[in-house]
């Protein structure tokens, strides 16, 4: 990660609300720290998708690097890859398309696991269309117990327990 900028968590929640996702930050604001960062290309190895992508990854890992081609058939993923001419939306590129930053939670900024709580479909589209993650802007919410959250995929809960 690079270009780390501290941001107020209310700004991240406003972003989530503007995206219409229904996602709420999982911890009280006074217990977290918020950041806007640009990912490095190698951060793809840390990205973990929302647990609903278990069946679209090898070994049910939810790791972005383990994505199977089946993930490309999901309507929301396809809409980011292909765009939607009827709505006037071009294909999305997280590096350059404004105001669609994914939101991630992590224990800290050097964590080996960056869990995506909003933007999994966008991340999947970015990866499967081979656009890469260098300079992709994201929001990160840091909480010391982030990876104890029950929504962390079972694959990673087992690994973290060991």
N, C-alpha and C positions, 0 to 999 in steps of 0.2 A: 504494500500500500504506500501511497505517497500523497502529497498535497492534503495532509490532514488538517481539517478546520473544525474547531469546536462549534457545535450548534445547539441551540436550546431545543429540548425535547418537544416543546409545543410546536416548533417548526416542522419537526418530523411527523407529529400527529396531524398537523394541517395538511402536509403532503399526502399522507395516507387518506385523509378525508377527501381531498381534492381528486384523488385517484378513484374514489368511490369503491374502495375495496372492502370496507366494513372491518378492517383490521384495526385493533386497538393495541397500543403498547402494553406489554404484559406485566409491567411493574410500576409502582408509584414513581412519578417523575423525580422525586428527591432521592431515589435510590440508584438512578441511572445517569450515564453520561452519553451525550449524543455527539456524533461526528459526521461530517461529510468528507469522504475520501475518494481518491481515484485509485482504482485497482491496478495492480501490475499484472502482466500476462500470467505469471506463475500463481497468482491467487486463485486461478481456476481450480487448482488442486485442493483448495480449502472449502470451496463452495458446496453447500449441502442444501438440497431442495426440500420443500414442504413435504411432509410424510406421505401425502397423496400420490407422490411420484415413485413410490417403492416399486411398483410393477413395471415401471418404465426404465429401471436401472438394473444392471447386472448385480446379482446377489441381493437385490432389494436394498442397496446401500444408500440410495438417494443422492449419491455423489454426482455432481455434474459430469465429471469425467467418465462415469459409468453409464451414461445415457444410451438407451437402445433406440433404434430407428422408429420404433412404435410411438415414441413421444412426439414425433413430427406430425402424426395424424390427429392430434388433439386440436380442436377448432381454434382455441385461443392461441396456441402456439403457432398454428398456420397463419392466423391473422397478423401476427407480428413478423413472420417471415415473408409473407406475400403482400401484406398490406390489404386494404379494402377500398377498391376504386369507388364503390357506391357511396362510401362515407368520405371519400377524398383523402384517405390515409395511405401514405406510402409505406413500404416495408420499414420496420423500425431497426435502428442501430443504436444500441445503448451508449455508444461513444459520442453520438452526435444528435440524437433526437432529444429535444428539450423536455424537461419536467416528467420523465418517466423513470426516475431513479429507483432501483430496488431498495428495499429496507431489510437490513440484516441485524441479527443479534449475535453477540459473542461475549465471552467472559472478559476479554480484554482485546486490545488492538494487535496483539501478537499471537492470538489464538490460532491453533491448527484447524479450527472448525468455524466457518462462517455460515450461520444458519439463516436462510432466506425466509423471512416471514411475510414478505410481499414482493412479488415480481418473479416468482418461479417460472411462469410461462414466458416472460420476457427473457429471463436468463437461459432457459432451454432453447428458445429461438435464436438467441445470440450465439450459443455454443454450436447448435446443429447447422447453422448457416455459416459457420466457421469465420465469424467476424472477430473473434478474440475478445479478450478482456482488458487489454492494455488501455489505460486511461478511461475506463468505464466509471462514471461517478455513481456512488451509492451512499446511502445513509447507514450508519452503524450505531446501534444502541448497545452500550456496554454495561453489563451488570455482572457482578462476581459469580452469580449462580445461574447465568443464562443457560448454560448447557445442562442444568438440572430440570429445565422446563419440561413438563410431560409431553409436549408436542415434538420434542426431538425424536427423530426416527429411531425405532427399536434397534436397528443395526448399530447406531452410534451410542445409544444408551448402554448397550452391552459392552462396547469398546471402552467407554468412559468409566464403567464400573470396574474394569480390570486394572 
